Amino acid sequence: MSIDYDKIFDDALKNLRHEGRYRVFNNITRKKGEFPKAIYNNHFGVKSDVTVWCSNDYLGMGQNPNVVEAFINAVNLVGAGAGGTRNISGTSNYHVELENELSRFHKKDSSLIFTSGYIANECALSTLARFLPNSTIFSDENNHASMIEGIKKGNSNKKIWKHNDINHLEYLLKNTDKNSSKIVAFESVYSMDGDFAPIEEIINISKKYNALTYLDEVHGVGLYGLFGGGLSQKLGVQEDIDILEGTLAKGFGLMGGYITAKSNIIDVIRSYAPGFIFTTSLPPSLAAAAIASIRFVRNNNNLRESLYERSQKLKQMMNNKNLPIIENKSHIVPLLVKDPKLCKEISDILLNDYSIYVQPINYPTVPKGLERLRFTPTPLHDDEKMEHLVNSLDKIWMSLKLSRAA
Ligand SMILES: *Cc1c(COP(=O)(O)O)cnc(C)c1O
């Protein structure tokens, strides 16, 4: 019997196209100093200026002059690559300094950097799950794919609690062997709906049942708290979180992930996680830029105030036009479309007719039927850009006869 490999691959792609969720990457080149403007290179190779409305570089730090300068200076001093894994020739002063900076930033004993936030979650959770005897991980049902993969790989017991439902979490904790080890894993700001976790309650319940807390603050670091330490810092419970995970890619505008915790936890993951041990460390220049970015973001609370003001303003403008946004208290502005093909169509019209770039968000990133456009205003999206966006959406909503908010 012969296997028709081509047919298998082609069918898989045909299915995605049929469901309207075949992924098309838009070619968007950012221009230093002009954030959030960028150059869109369309499929015919024609270039045009667009405004980016869906970047996770929430504060524009990827183009901050201090950050760019730190990056270039480090390249000039030590070259482009790290030269090895952390264990074999790939630890530099920049890496050590960055980890120290992160520990100070979060008021924790110790920190560990990874090549991405995804890898940080996967490594930390899988290693903890494997390491702790007879362990159960309690995972919020809306947790990010990187946590889910880490939990799967850790191969411990797993219990999924209904999103943000502390009663369900307590029910599951209560019905788990008292003498087994437990980790409660959740996020502070859920990036697709923009809702917050009830962090204080989760901490209290976790303590009551002697569980460790693992908090993904990827969409919180740099953005919440007086010094940008995250939502847990804003709520004054930073020190009650056992393991905090963050990224250097969103609020800090770069690349890389980290965890921060008590020294012995960090040391175990440093010593046992294959995804940390057997991979080349971040370029030193990236670590240098990350240090500059963290310091800048920590010392400029006005960035956070401005992010909040801009996102509130955009929500209000969309509400005034009865555009069906999902209400939340965060900086994220999700606009519901509820259909994958329409979602892509609106995104294409915005890009081609209005020079607005927002990527459609379809299954499996969000559940089927909850497809949406997800806007991320930054301090650099001014009134003029917001008016252009909202007026363009209003016209599209009219011409396609889309449903409005009640
Ligand atoms: C983006 C994201 C990650 C992964 O971070 P990267 O640094 O981009 O790999 C982890 N958790 C959540 C909730 C995220 O949204």
The ligand as an SDF file (V2000), in Angstrom:
LIG
                    3D

 15 15  0  0  0  0  0  0  0  0999 V2000
    2.1170   35.8240   24.3080 C   0  0  0  0  0  0  0  0  0  0  0  0
    1.8220   34.9730   25.4930 C   0  0  0  0  0  0  0  0  0  0  0  0
    2.7790   34.0910   26.0220 C   0  0  0  0  0  0  0  0  0  0  0  0
    4.0520   33.8090   25.2940 C   0  0  0  0  0  0  0  0  0  0  0  0
    4.9370   34.8610   25.3590 O   0  0  0  0  0  0  0  0  0  0  0  0
    6.0530   35.0080   24.2230 P   0  0  0  0  0  0  0  0  0  0  0  0
    7.1400   35.7460   24.9010 O   0  0  0  0  0  0  0  0  0  0  0  0
    5.4150   35.7440   23.0870 O   0  0  0  0  0  0  0  0  0  0  0  0
    6.4520   33.6240   23.8200 O   0  0  0  0  0  0  0  0  0  0  0  0
    2.5270   33.4690   27.2200 C   0  0  0  0  0  0  0  0  0  0  0  0
    1.3650   33.6500   27.8810 N   0  0  0  0  0  0  0  0  0  0  0  0
    0.4010   34.4540   27.3840 C   0  0  0  0  0  0  0  0  0  0  0  0
   -0.8570   34.6190   28.1560 C   0  0  0  0  0  0  0  0  0  0  0  0
    0.5900   35.1240   26.1770 C   0  0  0  0  0  0  0  0  0  0  0  0
   -0.3810   35.8830   25.6680 O   0  0  0  0  0  0  0  0  0  0  0  0
  1  2  1  0
  2  3  1  0
  2 14  2  0
  3  4  1  0
  3 10  2  0
  4  5  1  0
  5  6  1  0
  6  7  2  0
  6  8  1  0
  6  9  1  0
 10 11  1  0
 11 12  2  0
 12 13  1  0
 12 14  1  0
 14 15  1  0
M  END
$$$$
